[in-house]
Amino acid sequence: AGDEQNNLSPEDAACAIEDEIYKVHGDNVKAYRSKALALKNNLQKNLPLRILVLSGNLLPSKLITLSHQELATDEIKKWRDNVLNYHKLAIMPGEENSATTDQFKCGKCKERQCKYFQMQTRSAD
């Protein structure tokens, strides 16, 4: 019986979440609507997140501060990590394709000892 008191009905959870969104965004209708729709979509798609909210283990005040990355399902998080790793590897030049020169000035450190490389571009012919 003690566990049941911590569980929220979906309606009670929705009201509590909406109250917290209003506390943060107030009369800013655009921000309020954007946050409400984002949370609605994420709670519909992410069962573990929904269970955390309904069980009372994730308070609405904390829920509304989570980023879209934190709200995503584990599957989407894994997919994003794979895409990020793929792109990191794709942009890393191999040592055999790079050279050192003093013709260019580094934008970060302002030194003239830079490594540069040429990347192949795709054409549409």
C-alpha positions in Angstrom: 0.0 0.0 0.0 3.0 2.4 0.6 4.2 2.0 -2.9 0.8 2.9 -4.3 0.9 6.3 -2.6 4.1 7.2 -4.6 2.5 6.3 -7.9 0.9 9.1 -9.8 -2.0 8.7 -12.1 -1.2 9.9 -15.7 -3.7 12.8 -15.1 -2.0 13.9 -11.9 1.5 13.6 -13.5 0.3 15.7 -16.4 -1.1 18.4 -14.1 2.1 18.5 -12.1 4.3 18.7 -15.2 2.1 21.4 -16.7 2.3 23.4 -13.4 6.1 23.1 -13.4 6.3 24.2 -17.1 4.1 27.2 -16.3 6.4 28.1 -13.3 9.4 28.2 -15.6 7.9 29.7 -18.8 4.9 31.6 -17.5 3.3 33.7 -20.2 5.8 32.9 -22.9 3.4 30.9 -25.0 5.9 29.8 -27.5 8.4 28.4 -25.0 5.6 26.9 -22.9 4.1 25.1 -26.0 7.5 23.9 -27.2 8.4 22.4 -23.9 5.0 20.8 -23.4 5.0 19.2 -26.8 8.6 18.0 -26.4 7.8 16.4 -23.1 4.5 14.9 -24.4 6.3 13.3 -27.3 9.2 12.0 -25.2 7.0 10.6 -22.6 4.9 8.8 -25.2 7.9 7.3 -26.9 10.1 6.6 -23.9 8.6 3.9 -21.6 11.4 3.9 -19.0 11.1 7.7 -18.7 7.3 7.5 -18.3 7.7 4.8 -15.6 10.1 7.1 -13.7 7.6 9.9 -13.8 4.6 7.9 -12.9 6.4 6.1 -10.1 7.4 9.4 -8.6 11.2 8.7 -9.0 11.6 11.6 -11.4 9.9 14.7 -10.1 8.2 17.1 -12.6 10.6 19.9 -11.5 13.5 17.8 -12.6 11.8 16.4 -15.7 11.3 19.9 -17.2 15.0 20.7 -16.8 16.2 17.6 -18.8 17.6 18.3 -22.3 16.3 16.5 -25.4 19.4 14.3 -25.3 18.5 13.2 -21.7 14.9 12.6 -22.6 15.7 10.4 -25.6 15.2 6.6 -25.6 18.2 4.4 -25.1 17.9 3.3 -28.7 18.0 6.9 -30.0 20.9 7.7 -27.6 22.9 4.7 -29.0 22.1 5.7 -32.6 23.2 9.3 -31.9 26.5 8.0 -30.4 27.1 5.8 -33.4 26.5 8.7 -35.8 28.7 11.0 -33.8 31.5 8.5 -33.7 31.1 7.8 -37.5 31.4 11.5 -38.2 34.4 12.0 -35.9 36.2 9.2 -37.7 35.2 10.5 -41.1 36.7 14.0 -40.5 39.9 12.8 -39.0 42.6 13.0 -41.6 45.0 10.2 -41.9 48.7 11.0 -41.3 49.5 10.0 -44.9 47.1 12.7 -46.3 48.4 15.6 -44.2 51.4 17.9 -44.5 53.0 20.6 -42.3 53.5 24.1 -43.6 54.1 27.7 -42.4 51.9 29.3 -45.1 48.8 29.2 -43.0 48.2 30.8 -39.6 46.3 28.7 -37.0 43.0 30.4 -36.0 43.3 29.0 -32.4 46.9 29.3 -31.4 48.0 32.0 -34.0 51.1 30.0 -34.8 52.3 29.3 -38.4 53.2 25.7 -37.9 50.0 24.0 -39.2 49.1 20.6 -40.5 46.8 20.7 -43.5 45.1 18.1 -45.6 43.0 17.9 -48.7 39.7 16.2 -48.6 38.0 14.7 -51.6 34.7 16.3 -52.5 32.0 14.5 -54.4 30.8 15.9 -57.6 27.4 15.4 -59.3 28.5 14.7 -62.8 
